Amino acid sequence: MHRRRFFSFAAGLAVLGGCGGCGGPDRPFTGGLTLIVPAGRGHDWDPLVRGMAAVVDEEGLARATAVENHPGGPAGDALAALAGPPPRERSARGPFPREPFSRAGRLLLAGMPAVAGAEIADTAAVADSTTPLARLAGDWAALVVLPGSRLRSFEDLAALLRRDPGGLVMGGRLEGGSDHVLYGMIAKCLGADARLLQYAGYPGTADAVEALRDGRVAAILGSARSFTREIAAGRLRPLVVSSADRLPGIDAPTLMEMDVRLEYTDWCGVFGPRDMGPDDRDRAVALCDALDASPRWRAMCEARGWNRVYLSGDDFRQWLTGETGRARDVLRDLGLLKAFATTCWGSCVHRHYM
C-alpha cells in the first residue's frame, strides 16, 4: 500500500556537536544556578533535571544548584518564573531592573509540551519568549495495547485509521502534549485524516494505563521505558516504537520498519531568559556543552534510559524554529488551535473497548 512520507526531526537523529569552543571559565556561574521545570517532583522531566543538578554540582560547574518545580500547566508559570520575580521597589524613574542573569542564574528545562502549549494558548513561541540554549535528551515512545486487544499488530491499527480515523480512542498524556502530537504525526504518515482522531489526555502515564485497563481507550502512547516492566510481565503488548532501532526489552518493530518515515523522541531542552546578553548566553551554552561531555552525565543517561540528542547554540535555535512549525501544523490538523479551553483529562470519552 502507498504510504505518505512524513519526516520529523523531533528525534534529533543528527546529534550535532555544540559550540564546545565557546569558551568561558571552568565555572560558568560564580553564583547559584536555579533549574526550573514545569512539572511536579518525580514527574515528567523532573528526574532528569535533578540528575542534571547533581552532575553540575559534582563537576563544579556552578557554586550551588537548586531545582524549582512549577506543576499544573504546559509551562506558562515556569516561563514566567524564568524571568525572575518582578522588581519590588520603585524609584522616581520607575521600577528597578530585574536581577541580571549573571547573578540570578535561572534556566528553564522544557520540551514539546511547552512548545505546543504556547501555540495552543496563542502566545509567543517558546523560541521567541526565551533564549534557546541546548537540547539535552529525549525519550523514545511506544504504542501499547492490552494482551487480548483486537489490534494484533501495528498493521491492524494502521488499517483502522485509514478506514475510520475516529473509530478508536487513543490515550496518552496531556492533550496537545508529546503523545498527542506523535499520534497526529503517525496519522499524517498513514494518510489518515487527523481532524477526525479521538484522543484522551491524562495527567500521567499511570492514569493512561488505568484507562486502557478499564476499556476507556483502545491503545496508549507514552514513554517506552515507562512500559518496560508491564511489557516484561505480559500485562501490556507493544505494537510499535518511535526509535531509529528496536529497543532492548521491547519486542516491537520501529515505525520506520512499518514504512512510516518517522522517528520521534519526547525531548527536553535548556532555555534562558529572553533578555540574556551575549556573554551570559555563551556561558550558559558552555555549561550545557560541559554537562553533555561529562562522563557522569553520560553514564546517568545510559543507566536511566535517557536518549542523548544533544544540540546547542544557534543549531538548537534553528532546529527549534523548524520543530515549532511542524508542531503547529499537526496541532492545527488535530483541531487544537481552535477554541481550545480546558483538557478533559479523559473524562469526556466514554467509549469502551473491553
C-alpha positions as CSV (number, residue, x, y, z in Angstrom):
1,M,0.0,0.0,0.0
2,H,1.1,3.5,-0.7
3,R,2.1,5.4,2.4
4,R,2.9,9.1,2.7
5,R,6.4,10.1,3.7
6,F,6.4,12.4,6.6
7,F,9.7,13.4,8.1
8,S,10.1,14.8,11.6
9,F,13.4,15.9,13.1
10,A,12.0,15.6,16.6
11,A,14.1,12.6,17.2
12,G,17.3,14.7,16.8
13,L,19.0,11.9,14.8
14,A,21.9,14.1,13.8
15,V,23.4,14.6,17.2
16,L,25.4,17.7,16.3
17,G,28.2,19.0,18.5
18,G,27.5,22.2,20.3
19,C,29.8,25.2,20.3
20,G,32.3,23.4,22.6
21,G,34.8,26.2,21.7
22,C,32.5,28.8,23.2
23,G,35.0,29.2,26.0
24,G,34.1,30.7,29.3
25,P,35.6,29.9,32.7
26,D,35.7,26.5,34.3
27,R,32.8,27.5,36.4
28,P,30.4,29.4,34.1
29,F,28.3,30.6,37.0
30,T,30.1,32.1,40.0
31,G,26.7,32.4,41.7
32,G,23.9,29.9,42.3
33,L,22.1,28.2,39.5
34,T,18.3,27.6,39.6
35,L,16.8,25.0,37.2
36,I,13.1,25.5,36.6
37,V,10.9,22.5,35.5
38,P,7.2,22.7,34.6
39,A,6.3,19.5,36.4
40,G,5.8,18.2,39.9
41,R,8.6,16.4,41.8
42,G,9.2,13.0,40.3
43,H,7.0,13.6,37.2
44,D,7.9,14.1,33.6
45,W,11.4,15.6,33.2
46,D,11.9,16.4,36.9
47,P,14.2,13.3,37.5
48,L,16.4,14.4,34.5
49,V,16.5,18.0,35.9
50,R,17.5,16.7,39.3
51,G,20.1,14.5,37.7
52,M,21.5,17.5,35.8
53,A,21.7,19.5,39.0
54,A,23.6,16.7,40.7
55,V,26.1,16.5,37.9
56,V,26.5,20.3,37.7
57,D,27.3,20.3,41.4
58,E,29.7,17.3,41.2
59,E,31.5,18.8,38.2
60,G,31.8,22.2,39.9
61,L,30.1,24.0,37.0
62,A,28.2,26.3,39.4
63,R,28.6,27.3,43.0
64,A,25.3,25.8,44.0
65,T,22.3,24.3,42.1
66,A,18.6,24.3,43.1
67,V,15.5,22.8,41.3
68,E,12.3,24.8,41.3
69,N,9.1,22.9,40.3
70,H,6.1,24.5,38.7
71,P,3.5,21.8,38.1
72,G,0.0,22.1,36.8
73,G,0.4,23.6,33.3
74,P,2.1,23.3,29.9
75,A,4.8,25.7,31.1
76,G,3.1,29.1,31.4
77,D,4.0,29.6,35.1
78,A,7.5,28.2,34.6
79,L,8.1,30.6,31.7
80,A,7.1,33.5,34.0
81,A,9.4,32.2,36.7
82,L,12.3,32.1,34.3
83,A,12.2,35.9,34.1
84,G,12.5,36.0,37.9
85,P,10.4,37.9,40.4
86,P,9.2,41.4,39.3
87,P,11.1,44.4,40.9
88,R,9.6,45.1,44.3
89,E,10.8,48.7,44.6
90,R,10.3,51.8,42.6
91,S,12.3,54.9,42.1
92,A,11.2,58.2,40.7
93,R,12.2,56.8,37.3
94,G,10.1,53.6,37.6
95,P,10.8,50.1,38.7
96,F,14.4,48.9,39.2
97,P,15.5,46.3,36.6
98,R,15.3,42.6,37.4
99,E,18.4,40.9,38.8
100,P,20.8,40.2,35.9
101,F,21.2,36.6,34.7
102,S,24.9,36.5,35.7
103,R,23.7,36.7,39.4
104,A,20.3,35.0,39.2
105,G,21.3,32.1,37.0
106,R,17.8,30.9,36.2
107,L,17.3,28.3,33.5
108,L,14.2,26.5,32.2
109,L,14.1,22.8,31.2
110,A,11.2,22.0,29.0
111,G,10.2,20.4,25.7
112,M,7.4,19.7,23.3
113,P,4.6,20.3,25.9
114,A,5.9,23.9,26.4
115,V,6.2,24.4,22.6
116,A,2.7,23.1,21.9
117,G,1.2,24.9,24.9
118,A,2.4,28.2,23.7
119,E,0.9,27.5,20.2
120,I,-2.5,26.4,21.7
121,A,-2.6,29.4,24.0
122,D,-1.7,31.7,21.1
123,T,1.1,33.3,23.0
124,A,4.7,34.0,21.8
125,A,6.5,30.9,20.6
126,V,9.0,29.4,23.1
127,A,11.9,30.2,20.7
128,D,10.8,33.9,20.9
129,S,10.0,34.2,24.6
130,T,13.2,32.6,25.8
131,T,16.9,32.2,24.7
132,P,17.2,28.6,23.4
133,L,20.5,27.1,24.7
134,A,20.6,23.3,24.2
135,R,18.6,20.2,23.5
136,L,19.8,17.6,26.1
137,A,18.0,14.3,25.9
138,G,14.8,12.6,24.8
139,D,12.5,9.7,25.5
140,W,11.5,7.2,22.8
141,A,7.8,6.4,22.6
142,A,5.9,3.1,22.4
143,L,2.3,2.4,21.4
144,V,0.9,-0.4,23.5
145,V,-2.4,-2.3,24.0
146,L,-3.7,-5.0,26.3
147,P,-2.7,-8.6,25.6
148,G,-6.2,-9.5,24.4
149,S,-6.7,-6.5,22.2
150,R,-8.3,-6.9,18.8
151,L,-5.4,-4.9,17.5
152,R,-2.9,-7.7,17.0
153,S,-0.3,-5.6,15.2
154,F,0.5,-2.1,14.1
155,E,-0.8,-3.0,10.6
156,D,-4.2,-3.6,12.2
157,L,-4.1,-0.1,13.8
158,A,-2.9,1.5,10.5
159,A,-5.7,-0.2,8.5
160,L,-8.3,1.0,11.0
161,L,-7.0,4.6,11.0
162,R,-7.2,4.7,7.2
163,R,-10.7,3.3,7.1
164,D,-12.1,5.1,10.1
165,P,-9.8,7.6,11.8
166,G,-12.3,8.2,14.6
167,G,-13.0,4.6,15.1
168,L,-10.9,4.2,18.2
169,V,-9.8,6.4,21.1
170,M,-6.0,6.7,21.7
171,G,-4.8,7.5,25.2
172,G,-1.7,9.2,26.5
173,R,-0.5,12.1,28.5
174,L,-2.0,15.7,28.3
175,E,-3.9,16.8,25.2
176,G,-1.6,18.8,23.0
177,G,1.5,17.2,24.5
178,S,4.2,14.9,23.1
179,D,2.0,11.8,22.8
180,H,-0.9,13.6,21.2
181,V,1.4,15.3,18.7
182,L,3.0,12.0,17.9
183,Y,-0.4,10.4,17.3
184,G,-1.2,13.2,14.8
185,M,2.1,12.7,13.0
186,I,1.5,8.9,12.7
187,A,-1.9,9.6,11.2
188,K,-0.5,12.0,8.7
189,C,2.1,9.5,7.7
190,L,-0.6,6.9,7.1
191,G,-2.7,9.4,5.1
192,A,-5.5,9.4,7.7
193,D,-7.5,12.5,8.4
194,A,-6.0,13.8,11.7
195,R,-9.0,16.1,12.1
196,L,-11.2,13.0,12.9
197,L,-8.8,11.4,15.5
198,Q,-10.1,10.8,19.0
199,Y,-7.6,11.3,21.8
200,A,-8.0,11.2,25.6
201,G,-5.4,13.0,27.6
202,Y,-4.4,12.0,31.2
203,P,-2.3,13.6,33.9
204,G,0.4,10.9,33.6
205,T,1.2,7.6,32.1
206,A,-0.1,5.6,35.0
207,D,-3.5,7.2,34.5
208,A,-3.4,6.3,30.8
209,V,-2.6,2.7,31.6
210,E,-5.5,2.6,34.0
211,A,-7.8,3.9,31.3
212,L,-6.6,1.2,29.0
213,R,-7.3,-1.5,31.5
214,D,-10.8,0.0,32.2
215,G,-11.6,-0.1,28.5
216,R,-11.9,3.7,28.1
217,V,-9.2,3.7,25.4
218,A,-8.1,1.2,22.8
219,A,-4.4,1.8,22.9
220,I,-2.0,4.3,24.6
221,L,1.2,6.1,23.6
222,G,3.8,7.0,26.1
223,S,7.5,6.8,27.2
224,A,8.8,3.4,26.1
225,R,10.9,2.9,29.2
226,S,7.8,3.6,31.4
227,F,6.2,0.5,29.9
228,T,9.1,-2.0,30.1
229,R,8.1,-3.7,33.3
230,E,4.5,-4.1,32.3
231,I,5.6,-5.4,28.9
232,A,8.0,-7.9,30.5
233,A,5.3,-9.1,32.9
234,G,2.9,-9.6,29.9
235,R,0.4,-7.0,31.1
236,L,0.9,-4.8,28.1
237,R,1.7,-5.7,24.5
238,P,3.7,-3.3,22.3
239,L,2.8,-2.7,18.7
240,V,5.5,-0.2,17.6
241,V,8.2,2.1,18.9
242,S,9.3,5.5,17.6
243,S,13.1,4.9,17.8
244,A,15.6,4.6,15.0
245,D,16.4,1.0,16.1
246,R,14.5,-1.6,18.1
247,L,14.7,-1.1,21.8
248,P,16.1,-3.6,24.3
249,G,13.3,-5.4,26.2
250,I,10.5,-4.3,23.9
251,D,9.7,-6.8,21.1
252,A,8.2,-4.5,18.6
253,P,9.1,-3.0,15.3
254,T,10.0,0.6,14.7
255,L,7.8,3.0,12.8
256,M,10.4,3.0,10.1
257,E,10.1,-0.8,9.7
258,M,6.4,-0.3,9.2
259,D,7.2,2.1,6.3
260,V,6.2,5.1,8.4
261,R,9.0,7.5,7.8
262,L,9.0,9.0,11.3
263,E,11.4,8.9,14.2
264,Y,10.3,10.8,17.3
265,T,11.6,11.5,20.8
266,D,10.0,13.4,23.6
267,W,12.9,15.9,24.0
268,C,14.0,18.1,26.9
269,G,15.9,21.4,26.2
270,V,17.5,24.2,28.2
271,F,16.3,27.8,27.9
272,G,17.5,31.0,29.3
273,P,15.6,34.3,29.8
274,R,14.8,36.2,26.6
275,D,16.9,39.2,27.5
276,M,20.2,37.3,28.0
277,G,23.2,39.1,26.9
278,P,25.8,37.5,24.5
279,D,28.3,36.8,27.3
280,D,25.6,35.2,29.5
281,R,24.4,33.1,26.6
282,D,27.9,31.9,25.8
283,R,28.4,30.9,29.5
284,A,25.1,29.1,29.6
285,V,25.9,27.2,26.4
286,A,29.3,26.4,27.7
287,L,27.7,24.9,30.8
288,C,25.5,22.7,28.6
289,D,28.4,21.6,26.5
290,A,30.4,20.7,29.6
291,L,27.4,18.8,31.0
292,D,26.9,16.7,27.8
293,A,30.6,15.9,27.7
294,S,30.7,14.8,31.3
295,P,31.2,11.0,31.8
296,R,29.0,11.2,34.9
297,W,26.1,12.7,32.8
298,R,26.6,10.1,30.0
299,A,26.6,7.3,32.5
300,M,23.5,8.6,34.2
301,C,21.7,8.9,30.8
302,E,22.7,5.3,29.9
303,A,21.5,4.0,33.3
304,R,18.2,5.8,33.3
305,G,17.3,5.2,29.6
306,W,17.5,8.9,28.6
307,N,18.4,9.2,24.9
308,R,21.1,11.8,24.4
309,V,20.1,14.1,21.4
310,Y,22.5,17.0,22.1
311,L,22.3,20.1,20.1
312,S,23.3,23.6,21.3
313,G,23.6,27.3,20.5
314,D,22.4,28.5,17.1
315,D,21.9,25.0,15.8
316,F,19.4,24.3,18.5
317,R,17.6,27.6,17.9
318,Q,17.3,26.9,14.2
319,W,16.1,23.3,14.9
320,L,13.5,24.6,17.4
321,T,12.1,27.1,15.0
322,G,11.5,24.3,12.4
323,E,10.1,22.0,15.1
324,T,7.7,24.6,16.3
325,G,6.4,25.0,12.7
326,R,5.9,21.2,12.4
327,A,4.1,21.0,15.8
328,R,1.9,23.9,14.7
329,D,0.9,22.1,11.6
330,V,0.0,19.0,13.5
331,L,-1.9,20.8,16.2
332,R,-3.9,22.6,13.5
333,D,-4.8,19.3,11.9
334,L,-5.8,18.0,15.3
335,G,-8.1,21.0,15.8
336,L,-6.3,22.2,18.9
337,L,-5.6,25.7,17.6
338,K,-9.3,26.5,17.6
339,A,-11.2,27.5,20.7
340,F,-9.2,25.3,23.0
341,A,-10.2,25.9,26.6
342,T,-9.5,23.0,29.0
343,T,-8.3,19.5,29.0
344,C,-10.9,16.9,29.8
345,W,-8.4,14.5,31.4
346,G,-10.1,11.7,29.5
347,S,-13.4,12.1,31.4
348,C,-15.2,13.3,28.2
349,V,-14.5,9.9,26.4
350,H,-16.9,7.1,27.3
351,R,-16.3,4.5,24.5
352,H,-15.4,1.1,26.0
353,Y,-13.1,-1.5,24.4
354,M,-13.2,-4.4,26.9
